[in-house]
């Protein structure tokens, strides 16, 4: 899911493709790069928090997200590119 979100951020994927899996509160700014690593930490049966490393031309950025199981589907409820 983080790869797909970053493809939207990069402009390589239409945002409309992620509407079913993104909460309305999720907003991502425009950045380009490659997702180098992702780690998932289950919080409960229907919630997980994700952390990743994004490499860009300007350096390395951290990516964090929270996904929740809602109505039988996983939905990204938080997405942040950290400075």
C-alpha positions, 0 to 999 in steps of 0.5 A: 500500500505504501508503494501505491501511495508514493506512486500517487505522490510521484504522479505515476498513479491516479489518486482515484485508484486509491480512493477505496483504501485511503481515509479522507483525512490522508493527505500526501504532498508531492515527492519523488523517490524510491521506497527502500524498506518497510516495517510493519508493527501490528497494533491489534487484530485490525490495526497496523503501523508501518514505517519505511525509508524513502530515498530521494535525490535530496536525501533520505526521508522517513515514511510512516502510516497507519492502516486499519481494517474497515468493512472487510478492507484495509484502509490507510488512515494516516500517512506522513513523510517526515522531514 
